[in-house]
Amino acid sequence: MSDDSGRHSSSIEDYMRAIYGLVERGESVTNASLAGRLEVSPSSASGMVTKLAQQGLVEHVPYRGIDLTSDGMQLARSVLRRHRLIETYLVSELGYTWDEVHVEADRLEHVLSDRLVERIAAKLGNPVRDPHGDPIPAPDGSIDEEPTRLLDELPAGAVGEIARVWDTDPELLRFLADRSITIGDRVEVLERQPFGGPVVVKIGPPAEAATHALGTTIAQALSVAVR
């Protein structure tokens, strides 16, 4: 996907991954939303977006938002490939839990060579999903997107499998792990309580499923492949 000799700075890579992450969630990409995601000042975000536009990585239309160019999309997916393969390796081979890997991958994605990353991919059997269910871009930048819906959007009676956890907050991930809720689990929506109340679901094989009342934050962090 990329050559080490043409590697961009870590700050540029962080911005590209942040922009892509907002696009993945269908959220508006603005200087303000980038500043919030990266925990920087709006003026810093504005300055970097200008720099990215000058390099042909984004198109910024004032008052409308920020779009990735084709070169920007390729770069963002290259960074994501490194990040998500590192997370997968840490869980699969080094015994990390899924709530521990995001910060480690943030550090390592900028320093590992592409050659080492591809060795990691081969060692893992070229996985297409990371421990959180996020798709891992292929070396050519293509990506396998599975149709999903947020749990928060599903009506009572819907049945599917948990395909992805969007939130990287360690506390949220530990909350799920403590309740044995993970990728691939069967989920059935039993009830949507009114006035912003929780979504009541059964999670697990039908004979062993546990009932959970999940609040909005959790329900909006889980994507479900509806069956």
Secondary structure in CASP SS format (residue, H / E / C, confidence):
PFRMAT SS
TARGET T0000
AUTHOR 0000-0000-0000
METHOD secondary structure of the structure
MODEL  1
M C 1.00
S C 1.00
D C 1.00
D H 1.00
S H 1.00
G H 1.00
R C 1.00
H C 1.00
S C 1.00
S H 1.00
S H 1.00
I H 1.00
E H 1.00
D H 1.00
Y H 1.00
M H 1.00
R H 1.00
A H 1.00
I H 1.00
Y H 1.00
G H 1.00
L H 1.00
V H 1.00
E H 1.00
R C 1.00
G C 1.00
E C 1.00
S C 1.00
V C 1.00
T C 1.00
N H 1.00
A H 1.00
S H 1.00
L H 1.00
A H 1.00
G H 1.00
R H 1.00
L H 1.00
E C 1.00
V C 1.00
S C 1.00
P H 1.00
S H 1.00
S H 1.00
A H 1.00
S H 1.00
G H 1.00
M H 1.00
V H 1.00
T H 1.00
K H 1.00
L H 1.00
A H 1.00
Q H 1.00
Q C 1.00
G C 1.00
L C 1.00
V E 1.00
E E 1.00
H E 1.00
V E 1.00
P C 1.00
Y C 1.00
R C 1.00
G E 1.00
I E 1.00
D E 1.00
L E 1.00
T C 1.00
S H 1.00
D H 1.00
G H 1.00
M H 1.00
Q H 1.00
L H 1.00
A H 1.00
R H 1.00
S H 1.00
V H 1.00
L H 1.00
R H 1.00
R H 1.00
H H 1.00
R H 1.00
L H 1.00
I H 1.00
E H 1.00
T H 1.00
Y H 1.00
L H 1.00
V H 1.00
S H 1.00
E H 1.00
L H 1.00
G C 1.00
Y C 1.00
T C 1.00
W C 1.00
D C 1.00
E C 1.00
V H 1.00
H H 1.00
V H 1.00
E H 1.00
A H 1.00
D H 1.00
R H 1.00
L H 1.00
E C 1.00
H C 1.00
V C 1.00
L C 1.00
S C 1.00
D H 1.00
R H 1.00
L H 1.00
V H 1.00
E H 1.00
R H 1.00
I H 1.00
A H 1.00
A H 1.00
K H 1.00
L C 1.00
G C 1.00
N C 1.00
P C 1.00
V C 1.00
R E 1.00
D C 1.00
P C 1.00
H C 1.00
G C 1.00
D C 1.00
P E 1.00
I C 1.00
P C 1.00
A C 1.00
P C 1.00
D C 1.00
G C 1.00
S C 1.00
I C 1.00
D C 1.00
E C 1.00
E C 1.00
P C 1.00
T C 1.00
R E 1.00
L E 1.00
L H 1.00
D H 1.00
E H 1.00
L C 1.00
P C 1.00
A C 1.00
G C 1.00
A C 1.00
V E 1.00
G E 1.00
E E 1.00
I E 1.00
A E 1.00
R E 1.00
V E 1.00
W C 1.00
D C 1.00
T C 1.00
D C 1.00
P H 1.00
E H 1.00
L H 1.00
L H 1.00
R H 1.00
F H 1.00
L H 1.00
A H 1.00
D H 1.00
R C 1.00
S C 1.00
I C 1.00
T C 1.00
I C 1.00
G C 1.00
D C 1.00
R E 1.00
V E 1.00
E E 1.00
V E 1.00
L E 1.00
E E 1.00
R E 1.00
Q C 1.00
P C 1.00
F C 1.00
G C 1.00
G C 1.00
P C 1.00
V E 1.00
V E 1.00
V E 1.00
K E 1.00
I E 1.00
G C 1.00
P C 1.00
P C 1.00
A C 1.00
E C 1.00
A C 1.00
A E 1.00
T E 1.00
H E 1.00
A E 1.00
L E 1.00
G C 1.00
T H 1.00
T H 1.00
I H 1.00
A H 1.00
Q C 1.00
A C 1.00
L E 1.00
S E 1.00
V E 1.00
A E 1.00
V E 1.00
R C 1.00
END
